Amino acid sequence: MTLIPGTTPRGALIALAGDLALVPWARPRAPASERAIGDWRNALGPEPLEELAAVVHRAAHDEHQARDWRAVIIGKTRPLKPGAIDGTLIRVPDTPANRAEFGSVGTGDDSSPYPQVRALPLTDASTRGLLGMPYGPSSGDKPAGEQSLLDAAMTRFPHLFAKDRIWIMDRNFPGVARVAALTLATHFLIRLKSDITLGRVSPVLRDGSYLADLKADGMSVRVRVTEYWAEVEGQDVPEMFCLITDLTDIREYPALDLAGLYHWRWDGSETALREAKDSLRGSGPGTGPMLRSGTPGLTRQELAARAASTEMTRGAIRRAALAAAPARRGRRAGQPVRPRDLSHRADRRTIIRAIQAGQAGLEAVTSEIAKHRVITDRDRHRPRKI
């Protein structure tokens, strides 16, 4: 159901049957009715799908630990694996149970057309692989909601917040206690809002960065600050970028490299979210609910199924990249194919066709996925007003 947004639950079951529908059964076979499928989903509950998602995401983490998928290198002698963290809202059908459980955002009085779930995907910035995704109610302040999910992620997924990774985050996540906890567990690169005060404690270092104390609520944490301006198509962006990190070695992690690394937050979070939402029914501004489930339990079940299926399709892309022949022409001619060079939409459609046909093996599926290339790093720009 999560991979085939344009069909009914009954249609999804027919697709899953594949060639089994052609078997001459002793008794006539008919697909289950919509009501029967709903009864089965209610009886199943969300826990088995949540367990499946946890297994899939842990396997993705282990794969990324075993194989170096990095498309961007940060660190000369101690390279780190970049990850990206960003929140997203997912609309659900407007039922009293969903609204009471998840709430909504936008007006402050819970009068938005649809209730929403707030999710926090933790992705590998190089492959867009989904390594974990806590979620919770959407009501309340956006930064506070995303910060609480990050706190929960650090408790639930301690293996993701390790010293071999650096997590790239936007301006919603700073907090002295949270930054201190991140410093102890992992590495981070976080953009600051302009209203956050930093107390500089060092002269400007050779690479242009400086050390400062981030203070609040009687706590203080030492960070390294990189400030810079960006230029797009020959024009200055009218805002300064201010990044903080726990990495203080300017030779190993110079400020220019950190500024270049922050660019990957967009690829690791925003692009990954757009691809994942491509298979949502009615996705897009103002077009209706994205998920199908009318109760909180079934919404949890559907979210877990979506988190598992999204990562399994990305796993197929990574397998296809390993088997793909390098391009003969273009800027990456002769170079190994990266997962981000293959089309996620073509990947999902190829998998659906293979399920429906019931005949294609894994090798044939990955070979087909490898044919659909996309051109990355084109430096395209659209004015923010659009």
Protein Blocks (a to p, Z undefined) as FASTA:
>chain_A
ZZmmmbcfklmmmmmnmmmlmpccfbdcddddfklmmmmmmmnommlmmmmmmmmmmmmm
mmmmmpccbfbdedjklccdddddddddddddddfklmmmnopahjonopafbdcddddd
dddfklopafbdcdddfedcfklmmmmmmmmmmmmmmmlmcckbccdddfklgcfklmmm
mmmmmccdddddfkbccddfbdcdfkopacddddeehiacddddddddddeehiacfbdc
ddddfbfbfklmgfklmmmmmmmmmmmmmmmmmmmmmmpghiaehiacfblbfbfklmmm
mmmmmmmmmmmmmmmmmmmmmmpccdfbdjkgoiacdfklpcfklmmmmmmmmmmnomac
fklmmmmmmmmccdehklpacdfkZZ
